């Protein structure tokens, strides 16, 4: 199916997101503020979330259990799946890969082999695609970060073994680093020297996370996704308006060009072209059509007289 820009509807768009930060900064609670979430608790840390903020969770010991549980009615009804943490998920996948094909994926000393890492990477991508595109869910990956020194700069890097830390950013719409600035908590959506982040759909920079006092709804990510959809809709509406103006401008250009048959009408057209209200690339395209027309008629421009002859 081929859709024109005016036919595209992003009102129900789902998002993929990374939430990273130091342990204990509240990443899981923040992720559970997404719409209708189910937590896949690879890290077995749901007990650290305050009772009033807990949501349904998959608690498992093997990756095979996760594959079974995502077919449950609770997961099918959910709008968001939170994977906590991405690093622990990789550990589950390593265990699965070595049990699934020990001859290829496990070394003699019991460690995972290079081919095993390849299997983990492939399954990581496949599983993410199933959740996001086949099951049509919002996806949130939580990652702890670790400090790495790079000359005089301390950088925050995702705590994750293998190649997953390099591929996880590629399909993500948004990615934030959670940090304390004074006594307030912020999500950083723009990359800095200290950490990597990813902003899109008008979601950029530092955004303060409200303190969750008694009775305060935990809906930060839900509102963030709504804001992103509103930004997409506003941009689409503005572009539709510009496209209408562009279409009208080009219609006017073509009507003017149709009347150009000699030097006199070319000079008249030049004045008419200057008076047109242009949108998007209509002015440049109009000039190109005009130049092609005068060339076709064999006309030249007299700079002294400022006329075509």
N, C-alpha and C positions, 0 to 999 in steps of 0.2 A: 504494500500500500504506500503510495506517494502522497504526502500531505503538503499543502502549501502553508507558508507561515501563518496565514490568517485562519487556517483550519486546526492549528496545533493547540491542544488544551493541556495546560500544566497544573490545573486546579487540584488534581489528585496525585501530583508527583510525590514519589517517595525519595528519601535521601539516604545516603551512606555517609557515615561520620566517624571520625576518630576523636576520642577524648583521652588526652595524655596528661601526666602530671606525677608528682611525687606520691608515694604511698601515704594514705591518711588524709588527703586533701579534699576528699568527698566526691571522687569521680563516679563511683557507683550510684550514689544518691542522685547526682546530677543526671546520669544517663537514664535513670528510672523516671525522670521528669518528661521523657518522650511520650508520645501518645500510645496508650494501651500496650505497655511493654511486657515482654516475658524475658527474664534473665536466664542466660545459660551460664551457670555458676561454675566455670572451670576452676576458679580460684578458691572455691568453697569459702567465700567471704560474706555471704548474705547476712550472717548473724551480726556483722559489724554495722549494718544499715539499721537506723532507728526503726522500731516496729511500725510506726505510722507511715513510713515511706517505703516499706517493703512491698514487692509485687510478686506475682507468680514466678517460680524459678524452676529450671531444670537442674537437678542435683544428680550427678552421675559419676561413675568410676571409669567408664571407657567411652571411647568415641562412638562405638556401635550403639550404646545406649542413647547418645545424643541423636543419632540418625533415626532411631526408633521414636524418640520423644517429640521430634519436630513434626511428626505426622499426627500428633494428638489434637483433639478438638480445641484445647486451650491455645495451642500455638497457631492453629489455623485461624482462630478468631482474633489473634493479636495483630496490632498494626506495626509493632516494633520488636525486633530481637536484639538484645544487648549481650554481647560476648565479653565476658569478664573472667580473665583478661586475655588479650591476644597472645601474650607470652605463654600463659598456661595452656591455651588452646594448641599451640605448637607442640608443647610437651605431650599432650594427649595424642596428637597426630603422629608424633615420633613413635610412641608406644604402639599405636595401631599399625603403622607401616612395618615395623619389625615383626609383629605377630602375623600380619597379613602375608608377608613374603620374606621370611627370615633369610632365605638363601641369597637374595639380592640386597635386601635392605638392612642387614645386620652384619657387623664385623664379628670376627672370632672372639674378640674381647667383650662382646655384648653391646658395644656402642653402635649408633646408627651409622650406616655407610653413606658415601656420596650419592649413590643411587637412592638410598633411603631419603636423604634430604630432598632429592628431586621429586620423589613420590609425595613427600609432605607439602612441598610447594604447589604441586599440581592439585592436590586434594584441597588445600587451603583456598585456591582460586575457584575450584569447582563448587565447594560448599558455599562460599560467599555468593557466587552467581545463582545458585539454587535458591538461597534465601531471598536475594534481592529481586531477581528477574522471574523465576518460576513461581515462587510463593508470594511475590509482590509485597515485600516487607521493607520498612525502614531498617537499616542496619547500623548499629553503633558498636564499634570496637573500643574497648578500654585498654589502655596500655600504661603500665608504670614506666617511669623514665629513670635513667641513670646519668650521672654527671661524667662528662669526658673533657679532659683538658686539651685545648687546641691553641698552643702558644699561650697568649695571655687571656684567652677567652674560655670560660667554662660553658660547655654546651650540654644541652639536655637531649638525650637520644632514647628512642624507644627500647625498652628492655624486652628483647625478643631474640631468640636464637635462630640462626640460619638466614635464608634469603627473604623471609616474610617481611622483615622490616623495610626491605627495599620495594616490595610489590604492593604492600597494603595501601600506600598512598594513592596509587594510580587510579583506582575506580572511585575514590572517595570524593564527594561533593564538598564536604566541610571537614576541617580538622582544627582542634583547638588545644592549647596548652593551658591547663588550669594552674593559677598561681595566686599568691597572696601579695597584695600591694597595700602596705600598711596593715590595717586590720580588716580589709575588705578582700573578697574573693573575686577574681576576674578570669574570664576565658579570653585568651589571646588567639585571634583568628588570622593574624598577619604574621608572616615569618620574620624573625629577627636573627641577630647574630647568635643568640643564646638557644633558640629553639626553632623547630620547623612547625609551620601551621599552614592552613589552607582556607582562604576565604572565597566565597562565591555568592552570586545572587544578592549582592548588596550587604552581605554579612562579612564585615571586616573589622580589624582593630581590636581594641580591648572592650569587652562587654561585661559589665558588673553582674555577678550572680547574687540575687537577693538572698538575704539571710532567712532561713526557714524557722521562723518563730512559731509558737503554737497557733494552729488554725490557718497558717499560710499554705496555700496550695503549692505542691511541688510540680510546677508546670513550665519551667524555664525552657526546656528543649522543645516542648509542644508549641510554645509561643514563638520560638525561634524558627521552627519549620513553617509556621503560619506566616511569619514575616517574610521568609524567603519566597514562599508562594505568591504573596502579595506583590513583592518586588518583581517577580517574573511576569505577573499579570500586568503590572503598571508599565513595564518595559515593552511588553507585547502590544499594549494599547497605544503607547506612544509611537511604536514602530508602525502600527497599522495606520495611524493618522498620517505619518510621514509617507507611507506607501501610497495612500490615497492622493496626497499632494503631488507625489512623484508621477503617478499615473496621469493626473490631470495636466501637469507641466509638460510631460512628453507628448500628450495628445495635442497640446497647443503648439509644441515645436513642430510636430509632423504636419499640422495644418498650415503653419507658416512656410515650411519647406515646400509644400505642394504648390504654393503660389510663386515660387522663385523660378523664373524662366529666362531672365536676362539681367543685365547690369542694374537697370532701374528697380526691378523687383528685389534684387539682391540687397541693394542699399536700403530699401524699405524694410526688408526682413531683418537686417542688422539692427535697426532701431527697435523693431518689435521684440526681438530676442532680448535686448537689454531691459525691456520693461516687464518681462515675464517674472513671476514669482516662482523661484525654484525650490526643489526639495531633494534631499539626498544627492544623487549624482546627476540630476537632470541638467544642470548648467554645463557640466563638462561634456556630457553626451550630446547636448544641443550644439555646442561649439564644434564638436567633431562632425556632426551631420551637416552643419553649415559649411565647414571647410570642404567636405566631400562634394557638396552641391556646387560651390563656386568653381572647384577644380573640374568637375564634370562639364560645366558650361564654358570652361576656358577663360574665366575672368581673372584679372589681377587687381591687386589693391594699390591705389595711388596714394602714397603716404602724404604727399603735399596737399592733395585735394581731399584726402581722407574719404575716398570713395572707391567703389569697385568699378572697373571699366571693362 
